[in-house]
Amino acid sequence: MYRFNYHKPDDMAAAQQMMADAEDGVYLSGGMTLIPTLKARLASPTDVIDLSGLALSGIELADDSLTIGALTLHSEVAAGNEILSLSNLALAIGDAQVRNRGTIGGSIANSDPGADYPAAVVALGATINTTAGAIDADDYFQGLFETALKPGAIVTSVTFPLPGRAAYEKFPNPASRYAVVGVMVAETNGDVRVGVTGAGPCAYRQRNFEQALADNFSVAALDGLEVDYTEFNSDIHASAEYRGHLVGVMARRAVAQII
Amino acid sequence: MTSETGIGASVKRKEDARFITGAGHYTDDINQPGQLYAVFVRSMYPRAEIRSIDVSSALAMEGVMAAYTGADLAADGIGDLPCGWMVKSKDGSDMIQPPHPPVAVSVVNYVGEPYAMVVAETLQAARDGAEAVTADFNEIPAVVDLASAHGADQIHEAVPGNQCYDWELGDREATDAAFASADHVTSLDIVNNRLIPNAMEPRAAVGMYEAATGNYTLYTTSQNPHLARLVLAAFVNVAAESKLRVIAPDVGGGFGSKIFVYAEETAVIWAAGKLARAIKWRADRSESFLADAHGRDHRTRAELALNADGTFVGLRVKTVANMGAYLSLFASSVPTYLYGTLLAGQYRTPAIYVEVQSVFTNTAPVDAYRGAGRPEATYVVERLVETAARELGKDPADIRRLNFIQPEDFPYETPVALTYDTGDYDASLKKAIELIGYDDFAERKASSEANGKKRGIGFSCYIEACGLAPSQVAISLGAGVGLFESAEVRVDVTGSVSVMTGCHSHGQGHETTFAQIVSDKLGIPFENVDVVHGDTGRSDYGLGTYGSRSLVVGGSAIVKATDKVIAKSRKIAAHMLESTEENVDFEEGTFSVTDSNQSITFPEVAFSAYVPGNYPLDELEPGLSEKAFYDPENFTYPAGAHICEVEVDPETGKVEIVNFVAVDDFGEIINPMIVAGQVHGGLAQGIGQALLEHGIYDESGQLVTGSYMDYTMPRADDMPNFVVDTTVTPCTHNPLGAKGCGEAGAIGSTAAVMNALTDALGVVDVPMPATPETVWRAMEGE
């Protein structure tokens, strides 16, 4: 690590003020990405603003939605809630140590291409609540580690509409256990959405799958559908072409879970 | 008779309580007053000429005490890191050993090679200082690809064609003749993938120097502290052997990678002398990936000649082995004497010829890694045998049985320079076949297919040469050191015992196993025996732990020393019992006069040896402490049968091991629980090689798999529930009848997995590691 100023504000306004005052500040949530990055001296922020003192944790059920506080741990989501597929997704993140430190807000703010939560955000049509207003899932993920989160803003919670049915299937990277490809298929109020993570630079909707499933919610409906993998990630674990193939396999398996 | 703690008992490991409660004492736990911290500045280039290095900015930083370059070490007379095994080429010429300065002087030849060291008051200051070192490099295109390295752009001035040696073993003419008249030839092109060892504890060193006496002490993560002392004294010129104490305290795994003497401990102990301050260095995990010696990395063309009935008549093997950028301490021996000599396997193949070209590349040095040469040999032989069986339409078990060396053939002289002392290969195969339920495999396969999965089964009947090594054999083949082992059994006044061994335990459980042997033989409580290892200041000499040698060679030395203690004790007892040696029996810790009720216990004898009132001082020296050196007559030959069943998901290519049976013949076993643990760990590494692990450099020479994000370390959930069992043919030439068990799992399992996978897919070969995409592409016919 390089030296930095450490802050632990106890309210949101103070946190944002500290960020505004910092020359090159960064928010710390669970730290599952930031801390290793700092330790490897791959980042050198002047100020680290630890959000763990803010009251942003907890899961709240409303009539037709579930709102999860940004500091809620993966293990807390995995422990069970009204959206089973979301619990299952959280249980597939990293390992027990990561799930006991990592937070949903941190994951979504970071937008790692292999993170699991973004698939659910997209597929469930969630709303990302921030200190600078609410952002619709479809507008939120913009590119590799890029989101619509405004500079200095903090994710406060994520609101997930309760789906009629939803399932997540993940093909984990054998080394890191991030998603090589993760697909969530969800039907919410008759609207079918397919969220894909891991494959591309950021989470996205597989629209041709959605249309096919809207017409005929079955595994067979996805047979033979093309996945354009030209912009997909490619690394030693999975080429873009293989990722494209896996999008179909994972989507079919997700559908199979809920028919 | 087996007592609860004696030979043959599954005693829980003494050392585990401290390990699992965080009370172990590792090198990084050592702290000294006024200790400084070292950080190495490492090359980002695979290959470059060093035009200049500027350490002035580093030296100007707060807390930085010193910054050294390779030139500083050279100017102080610090020598190159040597290779300890001279291999000769076919034409009789010596292998070429390029200069290997511990800290690079004029060139860097792999990413991660150190070219400067910064020493500071704190680790943070040392890191800041290291970043402030600047250097002017002239980058040169690197030689990375093993297949084309031979004859590519020359890396070392002294090494034409990048070839270290071109070695051969066996009878070329006889082998060619066998192929000419054979009914069938099976050929395979095999790549044995590069692995990165990944011991749980990264390498570390704490160097200390006492100006008043001129004594150096080096704490280091070594599998063989005496050998480290010898190399640092005799070759690197750090200090006289008598002035250097090397201590390897608790060490968290080695797998071969901690046999070698590296740049870092060399520079640390030298700098401790320069500054007369203690200096600590501990590798980051990233440094471990870059700068620990890697393993394997062979390309091989292998051919097996057979008669129509499946009898093997000839084996021809041509291998190119990667040495990396420099020759590490035992690198030259791994693809030659630990590889070519094992190619007979368990079979009576009458004619074998192997040639090995070892070449340099701009990658980290490659050296021994669990199994060291023997996994590569087993992979060649067992992939060939299985492929031949398929080509001839034979059952893979039957073709092996047809060719096994039979129990009555021992001692059996192979065509590749070894003499196997004993074995019963079909006994292990038979047991493994029963345990896995081979007869019902077809039903399981059908059931898998009904579930949309492809199922395959694969065999591997391996042999290894362990118990390194008969010194004169090894020295005649080029070893620069003897390979005997020493022991001292020191009995205290009160009858408790300290056992000093030259072996080193870094996970093997010697503190338990060796205590079982001594307590069993002396008939004293297990708890009263302490095993001391890893300190040149406490044990006389030793060659360390590798090559499954500790029990076989070190344990035999302990038996020899214990027998000397018993012999002397018997004399003392005879005197005390007013009898004669011949009439004194020793059983379960008690000396008694034959056919009488007169007896005396071992602790009473020990007391008398140190308080010699009633003692034959005219005939015997007082005291009860005996030393022994044991040099083995031959290697030992553990062997066994591994059978693996896999299920492949045809949609994703993911391979799951659904059944794995290992039946091994380790000779006599001291602690079955420790043996099972060793087998489990070895299997995980062998399976890891087959399915998961791969050290990859990109075309330019950058290490792609430099962290656990990309290097797939096996995890518990990648492994099946292993079924492990043993058969026993006792080793004929050591007092324990033991053969060694540390490497077997990693040696036998890889071929079994790949034979099962190729069976499931119906293909000849799949490159390792068989990652999901690799398997998916194999299914697509690519």
Interface residues (C-beta under 8 A of the other chain):
Chain A: M1 R3 A40 R41 F171 P174 A175 S176 D235 I236 H237 A238 S239 Y242 H245 L246 V249
Chain B: Q124 R127 E131 S286 E651 T652 K654 L692 H694 I696 V704 T705 Y708 M709 D710 Y711 T712 M713 D718 T771 P772 E773 W776 R777
